[in-house]
Amino acid sequence: MKYIFFISLLISIFMVGSLSAQHEEKIPMLDNPISVPYLKKNLRKSHPRLVLNASIESNLKKKLKTDPVVKNIYEAIKLNVEGIMDEPLLERVVTGRRLLSVSREMLYRVNMLGIVYRIEKDPKALQRLNDEVVAVCSFSDWNPSHYLDVAEMAMAVALAIDWGADRLPASTIDLAINALTEKGIKPSWPENGSNPSWVFGTNNWNQVCNGGMIAASVAIAEKDPELAAKTIKRALDGIPYALSSYLPDGVYPEGSTYWGYGTGFSTITCAMLESAFGTDFGHARHSAYMASAMFRVICNAPSGGYYNFADCGDRRGRGFDEVLAWFASKTGNKAFFEKERMLQPPGELGKLSRLGGAALVWISQYKEKEGVDVPSVWYGRGHNPIAVFTGENGYYFGGKGGRATTSHGNMDAGSFIFELDGVRWVVDPGNQDYHELEQTGFDLWNSCQECERWTLITKNNYGHSTLTVNDLLHEVNGQATLLEVRDGADRPEAVFDITGPFTGLLKSAKRIFTKDSPSSLVITDEIETSPETKLITWQLMTTADVEMTKDGAILRQDGKTLKLDNLSHPDFTLSVISLDPAPLALDRQIKGLKRIELRVPVWTFKDGKGTIKMKLSK
């Protein structure tokens, strides 16, 4: 893992070459010895063998007697099982183009029921597990047109018959193996011999779908070892392409919530491979993947909100991070083990994650070692580079580069968020519900320059704290990079080259974020214009109340204030544009959202060069 440590007498400066040169790192491949003979020789014969095996289960049961965290989470699982017993069995209800909510509910139910059965041999849990499996395996299909649905359902069914293998009726296991084969794995092998795009994709689909196919393949291995072996082999070849998205430093390009999704399925895939084969085939050697745990931690802001770039949710719930717990079990780092959250009263933990049963296993495997502190300055390069500064009094800054065509990306290169004293003063508009948009016929997923996606305030640059030139959209393929991070303990800086989104409109643009003091942030834009440049608009998104002053503005929120000082253009007045209500009916409606902007005409830039400089401070 890569962590940044600071020594007061040493300021490490990472220059352009050292930051950009590693963007093209070679994809580290996994070990892949899979063949039919390997499968027959090395796959554990006894059950359980997915996430659990005899030794892992024995350790779990011991920890239930001695470890208050393990005991508390298990009590919460049992409460969840009580709730499941009151629910009807699942039906094949497709919402829009997705069966995904049904598949996810099945995976949740299996994680709860299955782990209670394994620990207590509870006949009621076993009977309900049986009924759930029979119900979903009787569906006409698992909606292969949207393969995430198939993958999550396949993983659920595979776990169910593995964890209940000793007492589930043979008829149920036969039904499940047939469904895993015909409705799970075979649709992933098109008749034309091509691979589905997710097999070697670089986003969460790869992690979820390949993980689901591995689970299904282990479950059917004795009946059809040829199909199982070729499917696992394909998955181990494909997974590294998703792990490459974390390169070089652990940033998950799709944002923190999608880290939880994609990485969650990578962690359970690792757990299944280890329990079934005794190896993860090299996942844990992938340094960027392992470093991503710190990315997840650093994206949790003091206010309780996420650094919510890309299609990320706004705030955390009350629950614990079960995916981080896997990283804690592998590293012993207590920064990844959310003990206080895990020790909440079981009833207050509410509905647990659909990986909650598996999470109990790796929570039981955690052994604290010397902790690694969360750094006060953290950066990550790659497809969607970010820099984060933290400090006393709830100081939190997050700024980013990237490009709009990154998976789940927005026109937000150069944007930032800022918190102080528990208040988020500069906001990202975040994500909005996919289905609500899709059911209107809105084209959400195409990302060409003229595509409909960019009409939304959550997706375009007009809704982010960045620059806009000539009132035009950012160039969708224009990449903004992280040039350097100066890790000075007292005055850190992050420098982004944001020229890419303004291709043809600016010759160059650098955005420099400086933690000027423990309670201030300076944003400096160094700009070189082109003959096409007419107007540059500096933007800040906020939900605070805004009072204009001769030097800038005063922001007020939750009984606190923050100043915005216009340091570079004192003769130009800031303006405020209300985005409540948002411009379009389909836009996300955010209470109090507004854009503070400074509009700077090109004639103010002498010799085609100039600077826009603003400061946020108490």
N, C-alpha and C positions, 0 to 999 in steps of 0.2 A: 504494500500500500504506500501511497505517496501522501505525506502530510507536510505542512509548512510550519516550521518552527522559527521563532524569532529570537535573536540575541541582540540586546540593546546596542552593542557596539558594532553590529554588522548589519548593513542594509543590503539585501540581495536584490539586484536589478536584473530582470529577465528581459533581454532586448529582443528586437524584432526577429532576428534570425532564430534565436533559441525558442521563441514561442511559436513561430509559424512553421519551422522545419519539421516538427513532429506531426503535422496534420496528416501526412501521407504514410503513417506507420503501417507496416505490413500486418495484415490480419493474422493474429495468433490462432492457429487451428487447434482443435481438440484432438486428443488421441482417438483413433477410430479403428480398433481391431475387429469390429463386429462382422461376423459371418455366421452361417448356420452352425458349424462346428464350435466356434467360440461361444455362441449362445447356449448350446447344449452342455458345454463343459462348465461355463462360468456363471450362468444365471442360477441364483439361489433356488433350490428345489422346494423348500418348505415355505409355508405362508405363516404370517404376513411377510411380504418382501418389498412393498412399496411404502417408503418413508419409515415404516416399522420393520424390524425383524426381531428375532428372539432376544438378542442381546440388547438392542435398543429398547425394546418393550420392557425388559427386566429393569433396565436403568430408570425408565420412566416410572415404573411402579414404586421403585425405591424412593425416588425423588418426591413422589406424592406423599410419602410419610414424613419427609424431613425438610422439604423446601417450601416455605410459605408462598412463594410466587407461583410455583407449579400447582400447589394445592388451590390457590385462589382462582387461577385461570380455569382449572378443572371444575370448580364449583360453578363458575359462570357458564361453562359448556353445558353442565347438567341443567341449569336453568333454561338455556337455549333449547335443549332437547324437550323439556316440558312444553315450551311454546310450539315446537314442531308438531307434537302429538295432537295439538288442537287445530292444526291446519289440514285442509283437504289435500289429497294427493295431487301431484302436478299433472297438468294437461298441456297438450301441444297448442299453445296460444302464441301466435306470431304477432309481434308488435311492429308495424311498419315492415321492414325487411329482416327483422331480427327475431330469433328465438332465444336470444342471449339471456334475457332476464330469467327465463325458465331454466336454462343450463346453469346459470350462476346460482339460482336457488337450490338446484339439485346438488351442486358441489358443496354448498353451505350445509345442506342437510346431511350429506354423507360425512362431512368432516365432524359434525356434532354427534350424530348417531353412531358412527363407526368407532370413534375414539371411546365413547362410553361403553360400547359393546366390548371393545378390546380390553378395557380395564376391569369391568365388572361382570362381563358375560351376561349382561342384562337381557333377558328374553324379550322384553317389550321393545328395547332398542333394536334388537335383531329382527323382530317381526316387522317393525316399521321400515327398517333398512331394506328388507326383502320386498315389501310392498312398493317402496319408492323405485327400486330397480325394475320390478315387473312393469310398473306404470310407464316409465320413460322408455324402456326397451320395446314397448308395444307401440310407440309412436310410429307413424308411417316413415318418418326420417327425422334427422336432427338438423335439418335446414342447411344442407351443404353449400347453398348459394352464398352463405355468410359463414365462413368456416370457423370463425371464433366460436360460434354456437356449438358446432360439432366437437371442437377441441375441448371445451370446458365440460361438455356432457360426457365425452369419452373418458376424461380424467376422473370424473365423478363415479361413473359406472365401474371403471377399473379399480379405483380405491375401494369401492363398496364390496366387490366380490373378492378382493384380496383380503380386506380386513375381516370379512365374514365368511371366509372360505371354509372354516372348520365346521360351521353349522348351517350355512345357507342351503336350502334344498338344491339337489343336483339339477332340477329342472330350471331353477332360477339362474344358476351359474351357466348352464347351457344356453339359455335365452340371452344372457348378457354377453357371452363370448360371441354368439352369432351376431348380436347387434353391434358389438365393437368391431367386428370384422366387416359386416355389410354396410352399416350406417356410419361407422367411424373411420376405419382405415382405407377401405377400398375406394371410397369417393375421392381420396387424396391422391389416387393413382389414375389420372385421366387416361382414357383409351388411346389418345393420340401419343402417349409416351412422354409428354411434357410434364414438367413439375409445376405445381401451383406457385404463384408469385411469392407467397409467404415463405416457401421453403428456404430460399436464399435471400429473403428480404432483410432490411436493416431496421425494422421497427418492431413494435410489440406483437404484431401478428406472428412473426417468426417464433418468438419465445413462447407464446401461448399455444400455437398450433403444433409446433414440433414437440413441445412438452406433453400435450394431450396425446399425440401419436405415440410417443415413447411409453406413456402409461398404458395405452390400449395394447401396444405390441407386447409388453411384458405380460399382460393378462392373457393374451391368446397364444403365447409362445409355444406351449406344449401341443396345442391343436394344429397350429400352422407356423412352424418355425421359419419357413422360407419367407413368408409375408412379414413376420415379425422382424427378422434379421434385416431384410432390405429396408424396412421402414425406420428402424433404429439407426441403421448406418446412414441413411439419407438425413435423418435429423441431426446426427452428430456432425455431418458435413455442413449442414446449413446453419446451425446455431451460432458459429463464430461470426457470421455476417451481422447478426443482431448485436453480439457482444462488441463488434467493431464500432458501434455507435457511441460507446462509452469512451472511446479513445480520444485524447491520450490520458485524460486526468479524471474521468469518472462522471462528467456531465451527461445526464440523460437528455437528449435533444428535445424530447416531447414534454419535458417539464416534470415537476415533482409527483403529481398524482399519477401520471402515466409511468413514472419510475416504479411506483407501487404496483402497478398492474404488470408491466413487462418483467420487471425484476422479481416480482412475486412468483411468477411462473418459472423463471430461471431458478429461483431458490428451491422450489418444490421439485423441479426436474433434477437438480443436484441431489436432493435428499432421496429421491426415488432411485437414481442411479447408484448412489452409495449403498443404500440398503439392499438393492437387488444384485449388484455386481461387485460391491466392495470398492468402487472408485467412482469419482465424478468425471473421469476422462479428461481432466485438465481445466475445468471451470475455475477452480480456486487459484490456478497459476496465472489467470488473466488479470493483470494488475489493475487495469482501468475498471474492469467490472467490480473488483473488490474495493477499489477506491470510491466507487459510486455511493457507498454507504455514507461517507462524509458529505457528499453532495446532498443526499437526502436530509441529513441532519442540518446542514447549513441553510437549507431552504425553508426551515421552520423559523419564522420570524418571532421576535419577542411578543408581539401583539396577539399571537395565536393564529395568525394568518400564514399562508404559504407565500413564498416568493412565487407568484402565480403566473409566470410567463407561459406561453404556449397554451394548449388546451388544459389548463390546470384548474382545479377547484380553488375556492377562495380561502377556506379555513379548515383546520383539523377538527375532527370530532373528539369525543372524550376518550376514545379507545386508545390502545397501545399499538405500536407499529410492529406487527408480527413479522414483516419482511426484514426490518432492521434486526430483529431478534435472531434471525438466521446468521447474519453477519457477526452479531455478538457471539454466537456459539462457535464461530470459526476463528475469531480473533481474540476473544476475551476482553474486548474493549467495552467498558461500561458506558461509554458515550452512546453506544448502539442498543443498550439494554434499558428500556424505559420502565424501571422498577416501580417508581411511584405510580405511574399509570396502571401498571399491572396489578398493583395492590389496592386499587379502588374496590369498594364493596362489590361483590359479584353481581348484585342486582343493578348496580349503576353502570356496569360495563355494557349493558344492553345487548343488542344483536351483534354477535361477533363476526369476524371476517369469514369468508367462505374458505379460507385456508387456516382457520383457527385451530382445527384438530391437529393438522401437521405442525402448526406453530407451537403447540404445546410440547411436541416432541423435541424441537430444537431449543425451546426454552429450558427443557430438562437437561439439555446437553451443555448449557452455558456454565463456564467456569471463569470467574473474573481474573484477569491478569492486570498488569500495570496499564492504567487507562491512558489514552491519547486525548489530550485536551482538544476541544473544538477551537480552531484557530480564529484569531480576530481579523485576519485577511485570508481569503481563500479565492482561488481562481481555477477555472477549468477551460481548456481550449476545445477545439473540435468543431463539429457542425453548428453548434449553438453556444458559443463561448459566453461565460459569465464571470463576473467578479463580485465578491461580497465583502463588505466591511461591517464589523460589529463592534460594540463597545458598551460603556456604561450608560445608564439612563435609557436603556432600551434602544440604543443607537443601532440602526440597521439600514444599510444601503445594498441594493442589488442592481447591477447594470449588465447589459448584454449586447452581443452582436448577433450573428446569424443571418439567415435569409428566409424569405416568406415561404419558399417551397420545401423547407424542411418538414418532415411529417408532423402534422398538427401545428404547423408554424403560422405565424402572423407577420404582418408588416410592422415589426416592432424593433428592428435593428436600431441600436442607439438608445433604446428606452431604459427606464430605471424606475425603481420604487424607493421610497424613503420613509423610515419610521423614527420617531423620537418620543420618549416619555409615554410609550404605550399607544401612540396614535400613528396610524398610517396616513401620512400627509400627501404623499405622491402615490397614486394607485395605478394598478394595471386593471383594465376592465374584465379580464379573465375569460372564462369559458361560458358557453350557453348550451342549452339542451339540444342535442342533435335531432332527436325524433320530432320535436316541435317544429324544427325547420324543415326536415325532410318531408313531413306529411303535407306540407304546402306545395311541394314540388320544387323547393329551393335547391339550387345546385351548390351544395356545401363543399363537396370534396374535390372538384376540379380547381386547379390553381394557376391557370393561364393568366396573363396580364389583364385580360378583359373579363375574367370569370366573375360570376356572381358573388363568390365568397367574399371578395374585397369590398362589397358594398356595406358590409356589417361593421359597426363601430368597434366590435371586439376583435376584428380581423385586420382592419386597415390602419394605416399610420395616423389617420386623423383622431384615433382613439387612444394613442399612446404618447408617452412623454419622450418625444424624439424631435427630429427636424422634418419639415416638409418643404420641398422646393417647388416654386411655381404652382402651388396648390395641387400638385399632382401626386398620384399614388407612387409608392416606392416601386422600384424595379424588382419583380418577383424573384429573379435569380441572382440579384446582387448580394454578394456575401460581405458581411461586415466581420472583421477579424479583431481579435485581442492582440494588440501589438506588444504591450509590456505591462508589467505590474511592478511597481516600486513598493517594496514591503517595509517601508519605514514605519517603525512602531508608533511614532507620533503623528506622521503625516503621510499615510499611504496614498498611492495614486494608481489608477487603472486607465490605460490609454487604448481606445478602440479606433481602428480605421473603419469609418462608416461610409467610405466613398462608394462602395458597390451598389447600394440601393439608389444612388443618384447618378448612375451611369448616363453620360451625355448631358447632365444638368450641372454637375460640378466637376472641376478637375480633381479636387481632393477635399476630404473632410476628416478631421480627427476630433474625437470627443474624449475629453479628459475629465475623469471624476476624481476629486481630491477631498479626502477627509481633512478639512482645514483645521478643525479643532474637535474636541469630544462632543460638540453639539452643533456642528455645521458641515455642510457639503457644498463644494464649489463645482459647477459644471462649466467647462470651458470648451467651446467649439472653435477650432482653427480651420478656416475655410479658404479655399482657393476657387474662385468662380470660373465659369466658362462663358463663351459667347451666348449660350442658351439660358444662363441664369437671369432671372428677372426679380424674384422675391424669395427670401428665406424666412420661414416661420419657425420660431422656437416654441415648443409646446410643453405644457405641464398639466397632467391630469390629476384632479383632486375631487374629493367629496366635501372638503372643508368649506366653510363660509369665507368669502373673499372680500376684503376691503382694499380698494386701490389707494396707493400713496404716491407722492411725487417721485419716490425712489424705486417703486416696485409695487409690493402688495403685502398685506398682513393676512395670514390664514388663521382661522379660528375653528376649533373643533374640540368637543368634550371638555370645555372649560379651559383649554390651553391655546397658546398662540405660537405661530412660527412666521418669521419674516422671509420674504422673497425679495432680494435686492438685485436690481438691474445694474450691474457694475460696468457694462461695456457701452450701453446706449442710453445714458441718462436723459437724453432729449426725446426719446421715444417712449410712448405710454403703452403699458401693458393693457390688454383687453381680456374680457371674460366671456366665453361662449357657453351658455347653458346647454347641457345634453340630457336634461331631465325635463320633459321626455326626450328620449333619443330620437334621432332623425327619422328612422324607419320603424314601421309597426313591428317588423321582425327583429329589430335590434333588441339586445338585452336592455331592460330598463333598470337603471341603477340610481337609487335615490340620491339626489344632490350632486350628481356627476357634472363636472364642468371642465372646460379646457381653458387654462390661462395661456395666452400666447403673446409673443412679441414678433411683429411683422417687420422685417428689415429689408428695404429695397436694395438692389444690387449697387446703386450709385454710391452707397455709403462705404463700399469696399474700395479703398485706394489701391491702384495697381492690381486690382483683381484679388486682393488678399485682405482678410479681416478676421476678427475674433468676436464671438458672442460669449459673454461671461455672466453667469448668474450665481447667486449664493443663497442657500437656505440656512437659516440660523435662528436660534432662540432670541 
